[in-house]
Amino acid sequence: MEKLTAYLKAERGRLTRLADRIGVNPSAISQWKSVPVDHLAEVEEFTGIPRAELLPEAFRAAREAAA
């Protein structure tokens, strides 16, 4: 979540544009502890941050199995 927070704070208006894109209020995004799975693909597309970095706990098992 730190990467997403840093990305959104790096440029004025990013939070609002992301919220508009995914159909939620900017305050909803501000309250996220982690990116909800139902918004993961859209957030990845908007930010360019890979899903595995946006929601590492969801992808940890797959990475460990591959190793």
C-alpha positions as CSV (number, residue, x, y, z in Angstrom):
1,M,0.0,0.0,0.0
2,E,3.0,2.3,0.5
3,K,3.7,2.4,-3.2
4,L,0.2,3.3,-4.1
5,T,0.1,6.0,-1.4
6,A,3.4,7.4,-2.7
7,Y,2.2,7.3,-6.2
8,L,-1.1,9.2,-5.4
9,K,0.7,11.8,-3.4
10,A,3.4,12.5,-6.0
11,E,1.0,14.5,-8.2
12,R,-1.9,16.6,-7.3
13,G,-5.2,15.2,-8.6
14,R,-4.2,11.6,-9.0
15,L,-6.4,10.4,-6.1
16,T,-9.4,12.1,-7.6
17,R,-8.7,10.8,-11.1
18,L,-8.2,7.2,-9.8
19,A,-11.5,7.5,-7.8
20,D,-13.3,8.7,-10.9
21,R,-11.9,5.9,-13.0
22,I,-13.0,3.1,-10.6
23,G,-16.2,4.7,-9.6
24,V,-15.6,5.3,-5.9
25,N,-15.2,8.4,-3.7
26,P,-11.6,9.6,-3.1
27,S,-12.2,9.2,0.6
28,A,-12.9,5.5,0.1
29,I,-9.5,5.0,-1.4
30,S,-7.9,7.0,1.4
31,Q,-9.4,4.5,3.9
32,W,-8.1,1.4,2.1
33,K,-5.7,-0.7,4.2
34,S,-5.0,-2.7,1.0
35,V,-6.4,-2.5,-2.5
36,P,-9.7,-4.5,-2.8
37,V,-9.4,-7.4,-5.2
38,D,-12.4,-6.1,-7.2
39,H,-10.4,-2.9,-8.0
40,L,-7.0,-4.5,-8.4
41,A,-6.9,-4.7,-12.2
42,E,-8.1,-1.1,-12.6
43,V,-5.7,0.3,-10.1
44,E,-2.8,-1.6,-11.7
45,E,-3.7,-0.3,-15.1
46,F,-4.1,3.3,-13.9
47,T,-0.9,3.4,-11.8
48,G,1.4,1.0,-13.6
49,I,2.2,-0.6,-10.3
50,P,2.1,-4.5,-10.6
51,R,-0.7,-6.4,-8.8
52,A,1.9,-8.3,-6.8
53,E,3.1,-5.0,-5.4
54,L,-0.3,-3.6,-4.8
55,L,-1.6,-6.7,-3.0
56,P,1.5,-8.7,-2.0
57,E,-0.4,-10.9,0.5
58,A,-2.5,-12.3,-2.3
59,F,0.5,-13.2,-4.4
60,R,2.9,-14.4,-1.7
61,A,1.9,-18.1,-1.9
62,A,2.3,-18.2,-5.7
63,R,5.8,-16.7,-5.4
64,E,6.8,-19.1,-2.7
65,A,5.5,-22.1,-4.7
66,A,7.5,-21.0,-7.7
67,A,10.7,-20.8,-5.7
